[in-house]
C-alpha cells in the first residue's frame, strides 16, 4: 500500500558496462532534450563525482545532486533523491563506472545497480558498440541477467559506425529481446575536454559547455526514442519514503548534541563565506542547504576575483576544485590571501577540503598561497583515489574528536607534511593513517565528505561561526 510519503517521480538510471562507454554524453543529452520539451528534469549522479553534475545543472537549470550509498548510506539514497526531484516531471540518474562496480571489496555497495534498486528505477544501458556487432547481444544479456532485481529496460547504442553496423546490432538485440531505445553515431565535436581528474568543469568553459550541451541534446533528440524512454521512466513504481529535509536533519542533529545546540534565530545569522568560481567548483548542494538550515547566511565568493572576504564573514568554507590550474592567479590575489590568513590567525572557523587544503598551504607548486598551514603542496604523477572510512582525531569547529564519517579522496597533488601535530582524520579503511590539519579554528584535509550523512557537522560549524562573530 502506498503511504502519504509516496514519491511518484518518473525516473531512469543511465548505466554502462564500463567507464568510457558514453554515460555522461547520453545522460546529459537526455536531460537537455527533455528539458527542451518543457519538462522539469531533476539531474542526479551516482557516486561522489563533482564534475558531471555541473553539466547536468547546465542541461536542466537545476542543481546536480549526488546519490552516494557509501558516503551517505543506502538508507539516504531514496530520501535524497526525493528531496532533489520534488516537483519534477522526470529524473535522470547518471551511473558511475560499470553498472555493477561499487566500493572496492564491498560487493554492490555504492554501485549504479544498488542505486537503481534503491530507487526502483529502470536502467538504460549505454553500450559502446564501436568494436562489436552480434556479440552485443551476449554482453547485454549478461548484464540483464546478472542481478534479477535490476530491471534493464533497454539499451542505447553509442559510437555506431554506419547504417549496416546499426542493422547488425539491432538484429542481434532483437533476437535477445532487448529494446533498442537509441542509436548514436560517432560525434567527436560534442565531446567535452578532459585533463588530470576527468572532464574540465563547466565553470572553466561555460560558453563552450553551453554549446556542447546543446549539441548533445540535438544528438540525443535525433538518435533516441524520447517517447519510449519517457514511457519507461513513467513505469517506475512509487517510492515509499519521506524526502530528506535539511531543516529536519539539522533539528535532529541539534537535539542530539551534548549539550543541545542552539540554531541562530532570524536577524542573528552568522555569515559563512563559501569559496566558488572556476578554481573551487566542487561542492554538494546539500552543504549550503544544511548551513542555511542551521542558521547561517551562506555567501559565495570567488578567490580568483574578490580581494576581500564577504562583509561580516564569521565562518569560511573552501571546498574542492582545481587550484593547481589557477595557482598563478590565486597567488597574485595577495589581498585575499592575507584576509584568509588573518581570519584564520584570529581563530575564525575554517573548513577546507582538498583544494581548500592546498589554498591554505604555504605554497602550491612553488607559488605562495595563504600560509595558514605549515605545509607545501606540489603536483604529482600519482592519482590518489578511493573511498575512505575516517574518525576525527582532534576537536575542531567541524567535528568533535571521535566523530566517524565516510568520504573519498581524489587528487594528483601531495602535501608535505601530510598531517599536522593535531591531525584532522584517522583513516581506518582501506589503510590506517592520519591525515590533515587542525589548528586554531581550521580543519583542513584531503577528505571529501557529504554532510547529509552527518548533519551535526553543519550545526557545529554554524555554531562556531556564531560564537566567533
Order of alpha helices (4+ residues) and beta strands (2+ residues): beta-beta-alpha-beta-alpha-beta-alpha-beta-alpha-beta-alpha-beta-alpha-beta-beta-beta-alpha-alpha-beta-alpha-beta-alpha-beta-beta-alpha-alpha-beta-alpha-beta-beta-beta-beta-beta-beta-beta-beta-beta-alpha
